[in-house]
Amino acid sequence: MSDSLMFNNDAYVLLETDRPEQILTPAEMFAKLQEIVVKFADDLPNDVRQISGTDARVQYLLDTSCELDLVPGEYVQWYAVRLEK
């Protein structure tokens, strides 16, 4: 049985082509991926395109991936992190 703590996160580190890294909340990361999924709908990997609905595609990406190659020379990567106080 997997440890449920493995799926808890406080934030995401976002890396994009030619941009400094950003720290995003889970809601902000979801919104960012929504924009990307809509903008690059035709360039998404086949497994993602087979899923119906933008929100379902975004959730699938968050659950199964940490990187998308968008178009030649452009990428987006994200990593879930837990912040300690």
Secondary structure, 3 states (H helix, E strand, C coil): CCCHHHHCCCEEEEEECCCCCEEECHHHHHHHHHHHHHHCHHHCCHHHHCCCCHHHHHHHHHHHCCEEECCCCCEEEEEEECCCC
